[in-house]
Amino acid sequence: MVDGASALRSQRALLPYYAFRTGQALTAIVPRRAAHAVARLVADGALRTRPHRFDGLRSNLRHVLPDASDRELELLVRRNVRGIACGWSDVLQLTSHRRQMARRLDTVHTDVLEHALARGHGAVVVSLHLGSWEAGLAAWSFSGHQMSVLAERIRPQRLFDVLVSGRSGLGLEVVTIDTRSMRTADPAAARRLGASAMRNVVRVLRANGTIAIAIDRDLIGNGVPAEFFGAQALIPDGVVDVAIRTGAALVPTFLINLGTRVCGEMHDEIAYDPDAPREPEVRRVTAELLRVCEDVIRRHPDQWHVLDPIWTDPPDGARRGAAS
C-alpha cells in the first residue's frame, strides 16, 4: 500500500509535465492566434473558479494604480491573467513556431548593448516579468547573438528539463537558481546554493557575455527594502552588486507586447561608480533602476505578471477603502 501510494503521488507530481507536453503537441499544429484564443478562455476560467489565486497580483496592481476603482482593477487583472496565459502559449510554441515568433520583434536602441559589450566586461540585461520574453529570446537567437538567462528551477524536474531544452535549442544558456531548496535548507546550505548560481553569473560576465535577470521578485528571500511605487518592497539587489563587482554594464530592457508585434525597449545604461563605497552605491543604483521599471509598469500594467505579493503593507487605495 505504501509503495502504491508513493507511486500515485509521483504520477500526480508529473501532471504538469504531461500537461505541458500535451500542450506542446497541440499548439504545434495550430496557428498562434488560435492558441492565444484558447489561452484566453483558460485564463477566464481560472479567474472564475480560483479568483483568490490572483490576490497577490491584485495587490501588486493596486500599488501601481491606487486610485483605480474596483471594477477598473478587476478588468486590469483579467487582461493581465489573459496575458500570462498567452505567454505560456508562446512557451509551448517556442520550438515549433520560433521562427515566426522571432519575426514579431522590433528592437529599439540595441546599440546601447553593443557599446557596452565593446568594453569587454559583459552586460546584465535587467528586466521585469513583463511582456513577451519568448518572442524576444527567439529573435535574439535568430539574430546570431548569445545570451544567458537566470531562471528559477521549477518542479517537476522533467518539466524544467523540457523548458531548459527549448531555450538551449535557441542557443540560450540557462543559469539555474534552486529557490525551493534554498528556502528549505539551513542557512549555510542556502548560502552555498546561492553562491553557486552567482558564480555562474560572474563566469558569464567575465567572458564578456550577456545575462538577463529580472529584478521584481525576491525569489530567495534575501531582498533588501527599497522604495517601489512609493512604498517599501523587498528587492533583490544582488544583480547590481554583481555588475559593480565585475565591471559589467547594467542595461534595462523590456519586451512590450503590442498585439501582433513586440517592441524590445533597450534603455540607456545605468551608470555607477566602481570606486564608491559598495553598499550605498548598490542602493543608489537599485533605486535608479526601479524608477525606470516604474515608468514601464505604469505604461503597461496589464503586462506586468507577478503573482506573488511584492509589498507586505496594503496599498494606499486598500487602506483608504478600509478606513471608509
Contacts in CASP RR format, 6 or more apart in sequence:
PFRMAT RR
TARGET T0000
AUTHOR 0000-0000-0000
METHOD contacts of the structure
MODEL  1
MVDGASALRSQRALLPYYAFRTGQALTAIVPRRAAHAVARLVADGALRTR
PHRFDGLRSNLRHVLPDASDRELELLVRRNVRGIACGWSDVLQLTSHRRQ
MARRLDTVHTDVLEHALARGHGAVVVSLHLGSWEAGLAAWSFSGHQMSVL
AERIRPQRLFDVLVSGRSGLGLEVVTIDTRSMRTADPAAARRLGASAMRN
VVRVLRANGTIAIAIDRDLIGNGVPAEFFGAQALIPDGVVDVAIRTGAAL
VPTFLINLGTRVCGEMHDEIAYDPDAPREPEVRRVTAELLRVCEDVIRRH
PDQWHVLDPIWTDPPDGARRGAAS
13 155 0 8 1.000
13 156 0 8 1.000
14 156 0 8 1.000
14 158 0 8 1.000
16 156 0 8 1.000
16 159 0 8 1.000
17 156 0 8 1.000
17 158 0 8 1.000
17 159 0 8 1.000
17 162 0 8 1.000
20 92 0 8 1.000
20 159 0 8 1.000
20 162 0 8 1.000
21 162 0 8 1.000
23 92 0 8 1.000
24 92 0 8 1.000
24 93 0 8 1.000
24 95 0 8 1.000
24 96 0 8 1.000
24 162 0 8 1.000
27 35 0 8 1.000
27 89 0 8 1.000
27 92 0 8 1.000
27 93 0 8 1.000
27 96 0 8 1.000
27 97 0 8 1.000
28 93 0 8 1.000
28 95 0 8 1.000
28 96 0 8 1.000
28 97 0 8 1.000
32 89 0 8 1.000
32 90 0 8 1.000
32 93 0 8 1.000
32 97 0 8 1.000
32 100 0 8 1.000
32 101 0 8 1.000
35 89 0 8 1.000
35 92 0 8 1.000
35 93 0 8 1.000
36 86 0 8 1.000
36 89 0 8 1.000
38 89 0 8 1.000
39 82 0 8 1.000
39 83 0 8 1.000
39 85 0 8 1.000
39 86 0 8 1.000
39 87 0 8 1.000
39 88 0 8 1.000
39 89 0 8 1.000
40 82 0 8 1.000
40 83 0 8 1.000
40 85 0 8 1.000
40 86 0 8 1.000
42 85 0 8 1.000
43 78 0 8 1.000
43 81 0 8 1.000
43 82 0 8 1.000
43 83 0 8 1.000
43 84 0 8 1.000
43 85 0 8 1.000
43 86 0 8 1.000
44 78 0 8 1.000
44 82 0 8 1.000
46 53 0 8 1.000
46 81 0 8 1.000
46 85 0 8 1.000
47 54 0 8 1.000
47 77 0 8 1.000
47 78 0 8 1.000
47 81 0 8 1.000
53 307 0 8 1.000
54 77 0 8 1.000
54 81 0 8 1.000
54 307 0 8 1.000
55 309 0 8 1.000
56 307 0 8 1.000
56 308 0 8 1.000
56 309 0 8 1.000
57 77 0 8 1.000
57 80 0 8 1.000
57 81 0 8 1.000
57 305 0 8 1.000
57 306 0 8 1.000
57 307 0 8 1.000
58 73 0 8 1.000
58 77 0 8 1.000
59 309 0 8 1.000
59 311 0 8 1.000
59 314 0 8 1.000
59 315 0 8 1.000
59 318 0 8 1.000
60 304 0 8 1.000
60 306 0 8 1.000
60 309 0 8 1.000
60 310 0 8 1.000
60 311 0 8 1.000
61 68 0 8 1.000
61 73 0 8 1.000
61 76 0 8 1.000
61 77 0 8 1.000
61 80 0 8 1.000
61 301 0 8 1.000
61 304 0 8 1.000
62 68 0 8 1.000
62 73 0 8 1.000
62 314 0 8 1.000
62 315 0 8 1.000
62 317 0 8 1.000
62 318 0 8 1.000
63 228 0 8 1.000
63 229 0 8 1.000
63 231 0 8 1.000
63 310 0 8 1.000
63 311 0 8 1.000
63 315 0 8 1.000
64 229 0 8 1.000
64 297 0 8 1.000
64 298 0 8 1.000
64 301 0 8 1.000
64 304 0 8 1.000
65 72 0 8 1.000
65 73 0 8 1.000
65 76 0 8 1.000
65 301 0 8 1.000
66 315 0 8 1.000
66 316 0 8 1.000
66 317 0 8 1.000
67 317 0 8 1.000
68 76 0 8 1.000
76 301 0 8 1.000
76 302 0 8 1.000
79 302 0 8 1.000
80 301 0 8 1.000
80 302 0 8 1.000
80 303 0 8 1.000
80 304 0 8 1.000
80 305 0 8 1.000
83 257 0 8 1.000
83 302 0 8 1.000
83 303 0 8 1.000
83 305 0 8 1.000
84 305 0 8 1.000
84 307 0 8 1.000
87 132 0 8 1.000
87 134 0 8 1.000
90 101 0 8 1.000
90 132 0 8 1.000
90 134 0 8 1.000
90 135 0 8 1.000
91 134 0 8 1.000
91 163 0 8 1.000
93 101 0 8 1.000
94 101 0 8 1.000
94 134 0 8 1.000
94 138 0 8 1.000
94 166 0 8 1.000
94 167 0 8 1.000
94 170 0 8 1.000
95 166 0 8 1.000
95 169 0 8 1.000
98 138 0 8 1.000
98 141 0 8 1.000
98 142 0 8 1.000
98 170 0 8 1.000
99 138 0 8 1.000
99 142 0 8 1.000
101 134 0 8 1.000
101 135 0 8 1.000
101 136 0 8 1.000
101 138 0 8 1.000
101 139 0 8 1.000
102 135 0 8 1.000
102 136 0 8 1.000
102 138 0 8 1.000
102 139 0 8 1.000
102 141 0 8 1.000
102 142 0 8 1.000
102 143 0 8 1.000
103 139 0 8 1.000
104 132 0 8 1.000
104 135 0 8 1.000
104 139 0 8 1.000
104 260 0 8 1.000
104 261 0 8 1.000
104 262 0 8 1.000
105 135 0 8 1.000
105 136 0 8 1.000
105 138 0 8 1.000
105 139 0 8 1.000
105 255 0 8 1.000
105 261 0 8 1.000
105 262 0 8 1.000
105 263 0 8 1.000
105 264 0 8 1.000
106 261 0 8 1.000
106 262 0 8 1.000
106 263 0 8 1.000
106 264 0 8 1.000
107 139 0 8 1.000
107 263 0 8 1.000
107 264 0 8 1.000
107 266 0 8 1.000
108 263 0 8 1.000
108 264 0 8 1.000
108 265 0 8 1.000
108 266 0 8 1.000
109 265 0 8 1.000
109 266 0 8 1.000
109 267 0 8 1.000
109 268 0 8 1.000
110 266 0 8 1.000
112 251 0 8 1.000
112 266 0 8 1.000
112 267 0 8 1.000
112 268 0 8 1.000
112 269 0 8 1.000
113 123 0 8 1.000
113 125 0 8 1.000
113 210 0 8 1.000
113 249 0 8 1.000
113 251 0 8 1.000
113 253 0 8 1.000
113 266 0 8 1.000
116 122 0 8 1.000
116 123 0 8 1.000
116 249 0 8 1.000
116 251 0 8 1.000
116 269 0 8 1.000
117 123 0 8 1.000
117 208 0 8 1.000
117 209 0 8 1.000
117 210 0 8 1.000
117 249 0 8 1.000
119 249 0 8 1.000
120 208 0 8 1.000
121 205 0 8 1.000
121 206 0 8 1.000
121 208 0 8 1.000
121 246 0 8 1.000
121 247 0 8 1.000
121 248 0 8 1.000
121 249 0 8 1.000
122 204 0 8 1.000
122 205 0 8 1.000
122 206 0 8 1.000
122 207 0 8 1.000
122 208 0 8 1.000
122 209 0 8 1.000
122 210 0 8 1.000
122 246 0 8 1.000
122 247 0 8 1.000
122 248 0 8 1.000
122 249 0 8 1.000
123 205 0 8 1.000
123 209 0 8 1.000
123 210 0 8 1.000
123 211 0 8 1.000
123 248 0 8 1.000
123 249 0 8 1.000
123 250 0 8 1.000
123 251 0 8 1.000
124 205 0 8 1.000
124 210 0 8 1.000
124 211 0 8 1.000
124 212 0 8 1.000
124 213 0 8 1.000
124 239 0 8 1.000
124 242 0 8 1.000
124 243 0 8 1.000
124 248 0 8 1.000
124 249 0 8 1.000
124 250 0 8 1.000
124 251 0 8 1.000
125 147 0 8 1.000
125 210 0 8 1.000
125 211 0 8 1.000
125 212 0 8 1.000
125 213 0 8 1.000
125 251 0 8 1.000
125 253 0 8 1.000
126 213 0 8 1.000
126 214 0 8 1.000
126 215 0 8 1.000
126 239 0 8 1.000
126 250 0 8 1.000
126 251 0 8 1.000
126 252 0 8 1.000
126 253 0 8 1.000
126 270 0 8 1.000
126 289 0 8 1.000
127 133 0 8 1.000
127 212 0 8 1.000
127 213 0 8 1.000
127 214 0 8 1.000
127 215 0 8 1.000
127 252 0 8 1.000
127 253 0 8 1.000
127 254 0 8 1.000
127 255 0 8 1.000
128 214 0 8 1.000
128 215 0 8 1.000
128 216 0 8 1.000
128 254 0 8 1.000
128 293 0 8 1.000
128 296 0 8 1.000
128 297 0 8 1.000
128 304 0 8 1.000
128 306 0 8 1.000
129 214 0 8 1.000
129 216 0 8 1.000
129 217 0 8 1.000
129 304 0 8 1.000
129 305 0 8 1.000
129 306 0 8 1.000
130 216 0 8 1.000
130 254 0 8 1.000
130 255 0 8 1.000
130 256 0 8 1.000
130 296 0 8 1.000
130 297 0 8 1.000
130 300 0 8 1.000
130 303 0 8 1.000
130 304 0 8 1.000
130 305 0 8 1.000
131 254 0 8 1.000
131 255 0 8 1.000
131 256 0 8 1.000
131 257 0 8 1.000
131 262 0 8 1.000
131 300 0 8 1.000
131 303 0 8 1.000
131 305 0 8 1.000
132 255 0 8 1.000
132 256 0 8 1.000
132 257 0 8 1.000
132 262 0 8 1.000
133 255 0 8 1.000
135 255 0 8 1.000
135 257 0 8 1.000
135 262 0 8 1.000
136 255 0 8 1.000
136 262 0 8 1.000
136 264 0 8 1.000
137 147 0 8 1.000
137 149 0 8 1.000
137 167 0 8 1.000
137 170 0 8 1.000
137 172 0 8 1.000
138 170 0 8 1.000
139 262 0 8 1.000
140 147 0 8 1.000
141 147 0 8 1.000
141 169 0 8 1.000
141 170 0 8 1.000
141 171 0 8 1.000
141 172 0 8 1.000
145 210 0 8 1.000
146 171 0 8 1.000
146 172 0 8 1.000
146 173 0 8 1.000
146 209 0 8 1.000
146 210 0 8 1.000
147 172 0 8 1.000
147 173 0 8 1.000
147 209 0 8 1.000
147 210 0 8 1.000
147 211 0 8 1.000
147 212 0 8 1.000
148 172 0 8 1.000
148 173 0 8 1.000
148 174 0 8 1.000
148 175 0 8 1.000
148 201 0 8 1.000
148 204 0 8 1.000
148 209 0 8 1.000
148 210 0 8 1.000
148 211 0 8 1.000
148 212 0 8 1.000
149 167 0 8 1.000
149 172 0 8 1.000
149 173 0 8 1.000
149 174 0 8 1.000
149 175 0 8 1.000
149 211 0 8 1.000
149 212 0 8 1.000
150 175 0 8 1.000
150 177 0 8 1.000
150 197 0 8 1.000
150 201 0 8 1.000
150 211 0 8 1.000
150 212 0 8 1.000
150 213 0 8 1.000
150 214 0 8 1.000
151 163 0 8 1.000
151 164 0 8 1.000
151 174 0 8 1.000
151 175 0 8 1.000
151 176 0 8 1.000
151 177 0 8 1.000
152 176 0 8 1.000
152 177 0 8 1.000
152 178 0 8 1.000
152 179 0 8 1.000
152 219 0 8 1.000
153 160 0 8 1.000
153 176 0 8 1.000
153 177 0 8 1.000
153 178 0 8 1.000
153 179 0 8 1.000
153 180 0 8 1.000
153 181 0 8 1.000
154 160 0 8 1.000
154 163 0 8 1.000
155 180 0 8 1.000
164 174 0 8 1.000
164 176 0 8 1.000
167 174 0 8 1.000
168 174 0 8 1.000
173 204 0 8 1.000
175 197 0 8 1.000
175 200 0 8 1.000
175 201 0 8 1.000
175 204 0 8 1.000
175 211 0 8 1.000
176 197 0 8 1.000
177 193 0 8 1.000
177 194 0 8 1.000
177 197 0 8 1.000
177 219 0 8 1.000
177 220 0 8 1.000
178 193 0 8 1.000
178 197 0 8 1.000
179 219 0 8 1.000
179 220 0 8 1.000
181 189 0 8 1.000
181 190 0 8 1.000
181 193 0 8 1.000
182 190 0 8 1.000
182 193 0 8 1.000
182 194 0 8 1.000
182 220 0 8 1.000
183 190 0 8 1.000
183 220 0 8 1.000
183 221 0 8 1.000
185 193 0 8 1.000
190 220 0 8 1.000
194 220 0 8 1.000
198 238 0 8 1.000
198 242 0 8 1.000
201 211 0 8 1.000
201 213 0 8 1.000
201 242 0 8 1.000
202 242 0 8 1.000
202 245 0 8 1.000
202 246 0 8 1.000
204 210 0 8 1.000
204 211 0 8 1.000
205 211 0 8 1.000
205 242 0 8 1.000
205 243 0 8 1.000
205 246 0 8 1.000
205 247 0 8 1.000
205 248 0 8 1.000
206 246 0 8 1.000
212 253 0 8 1.000
213 239 0 8 1.000
215 235 0 8 1.000
215 236 0 8 1.000
215 239 0 8 1.000
215 286 0 8 1.000
215 289 0 8 1.000
215 290 0 8 1.000
215 293 0 8 1.000
216 235 0 8 1.000
216 293 0 8 1.000
216 304 0 8 1.000
216 306 0 8 1.000
216 310 0 8 1.000
217 236 0 8 1.000
217 306 0 8 1.000
217 308 0 8 1.000
217 310 0 8 1.000
218 234 0 8 1.000
218 235 0 8 1.000
218 236 0 8 1.000
218 310 0 8 1.000
219 236 0 8 1.000
220 236 0 8 1.000
221 234 0 8 1.000
222 236 0 8 1.000
223 234 0 8 1.000
223 235 0 8 1.000
223 236 0 8 1.000
223 237 0 8 1.000
224 234 0 8 1.000
224 235 0 8 1.000
224 237 0 8 1.000
224 283 0 8 1.000
224 286 0 8 1.000
225 232 0 8 1.000
225 233 0 8 1.000
225 234 0 8 1.000
225 235 0 8 1.000
226 232 0 8 1.000
226 233 0 8 1.000
226 234 0 8 1.000
226 235 0 8 1.000
226 237 0 8 1.000
226 283 0 8 1.000
226 286 0 8 1.000
226 287 0 8 1.000
226 290 0 8 1.000
227 233 0 8 1.000
227 287 0 8 1.000
227 290 0 8 1.000
228 235 0 8 1.000
228 290 0 8 1.000
228 293 0 8 1.000
228 294 0 8 1.000
228 310 0 8 1.000
228 311 0 8 1.000
229 294 0 8 1.000
229 297 0 8 1.000
231 311 0 8 1.000
231 313 0 8 1.000
231 315 0 8 1.000
232 311 0 8 1.000
232 313 0 8 1.000
233 310 0 8 1.000
233 311 0 8 1.000
234 310 0 8 1.000
235 286 0 8 1.000
235 290 0 8 1.000
237 282 0 8 1.000
237 283 0 8 1.000
237 286 0 8 1.000
238 282 0 8 1.000
239 250 0 8 1.000
240 250 0 8 1.000
240 272 0 8 1.000
240 282 0 8 1.000
240 285 0 8 1.000
240 286 0 8 1.000
240 289 0 8 1.000
241 278 0 8 1.000
241 282 0 8 1.000
242 248 0 8 1.000
243 249 0 8 1.000
243 250 0 8 1.000
243 272 0 8 1.000
244 272 0 8 1.000
244 274 0 8 1.000
244 278 0 8 1.000
244 281 0 8 1.000
244 282 0 8 1.000
244 285 0 8 1.000
247 274 0 8 1.000
249 269 0 8 1.000
250 269 0 8 1.000
250 270 0 8 1.000
250 272 0 8 1.000
250 285 0 8 1.000
250 289 0 8 1.000
251 266 0 8 1.000
251 267 0 8 1.000
251 269 0 8 1.000
251 270 0 8 1.000
252 266 0 8 1.000
252 267 0 8 1.000
252 270 0 8 1.000
252 289 0 8 1.000
252 292 0 8 1.000
252 293 0 8 1.000
253 264 0 8 1.000
253 265 0 8 1.000
253 266 0 8 1.000
253 267 0 8 1.000
254 264 0 8 1.000
254 265 0 8 1.000
254 267 0 8 1.000
254 296 0 8 1.000
255 262 0 8 1.000
255 263 0 8 1.000
255 264 0 8 1.000
255 265 0 8 1.000
256 262 0 8 1.000
256 263 0 8 1.000
256 264 0 8 1.000
256 265 0 8 1.000
256 296 0 8 1.000
256 300 0 8 1.000
256 303 0 8 1.000
257 303 0 8 1.000
265 296 0 8 1.000
267 292 0 8 1.000
270 285 0 8 1.000
270 288 0 8 1.000
270 289 0 8 1.000
270 292 0 8 1.000
272 281 0 8 1.000
272 284 0 8 1.000
272 285 0 8 1.000
273 281 0 8 1.000
297 304 0 8 1.000
314 322 0 8 1.000
END
